[in-house]
Amino acid sequence: MRNRASSYALRVHDDAMEGAGILSGDVVIIDRSLVAEHGQIVVALIGERYLIARLFRFNGRMELRSQRAGREASRLAVDAEPFVWGVVVGVVRSYAAGAS
């Protein structure tokens, strides 16, 4: 971890990023000290809900895209930067029966 004080872990509860290798039940490691760059996987705060998605920037606008395997990406256009909560820097997966 680059910056332990700004690193967090969140459990994933859906398959929105399955195409990127992040599965339901995984734990993602997030670094809030990093600036989110085009193409990175980020955690965004939308209302009171956290969303894991890939960030794209086009002509000063941002878009979040899910990556469900075998399906077209869901897209969410956003207008402001502050919603990006952190950058996903790792994934932890348990192979133990019943772990999630």
N, C-alpha and C positions, 0 to 999 in steps of 0.2 A: 504494500500500500504506500502510495506516495505521501499522502497526508492523513495520518491516522485520525486526527481531530476532526476532520471533515468527511470521514468515510462512514457509510451506513450500509445496512443490509435490509433488503425487503424481499418477502416471499411473493412469488408469482402465483396468481390465481386464475389465469386463463391461457389460451394458446395463441394470443395475438402476435407473438414474436417467434413462433415455432420455426418459421423459415430461416431465422437467424440462429437457431439452436438453443433458444430459451424456452423451456417447457413449463407447463403448470406444475407447481410443486418445487421448482428450482428457487434458489435464493440468489438475487443479483446483488453485487457489491457496487455501491455508488460512491463517487467522489464529488462532493459539492464544491471543491476548490477549483475544479477544471472549468474552462470556458467551453461550452458546447460548440463543436465545429460541424460543418456540413457533412452529412453521411454517418455521424456517430449515433449510437443508441443512447437515448436519454430517458430520464424519468421526468415527466411533466406533471404539474399539478393543475388539474382542470376542475374548477369548483373545489369540492372537498375530496376528489378522487385522484389517485395517482395513476398515471398511464405510462407504460413503457413502449417506446416507439423509436423509429429511426427519424432523425431530424434532417430536413432538406431546406436549403436556402435558395431562393430565386428572386433576383431583382429586389432585394431588400425585404422580401416576405419570407415567412417560414411556413413549413408544412410538416406535419407528423404523419408517418406511414407505418401501419402495422405490417407484419410479414407472416401471414398465415400460409403454411405450405399448401400449394395447389389452388390457392385463391388469389384473386386480385387484391392488392393492398388497399386497406381502408385509408382514406386521406382526411386529414383535418387541417384546414388552413387556420393560422393564428396570426394575430397582429402585434403582439407584444412579447418581448424577451423574458420578463420576470417569471413567467410560468415555468421555465426550465429549471427544475429542482436540482438536477445533477446529471453527471455522465456515468453510464454503466461501464465499469472497468473489469468486471469479472462475473462468473457464474459458478455457483456451488450446487451440485446435484447429489442427492443421496440415492444409493441403490438398495438400501435396506428395505425389506418388505414392510409396507405400511407407513413408511416415512413420507411425510409431506406437511 
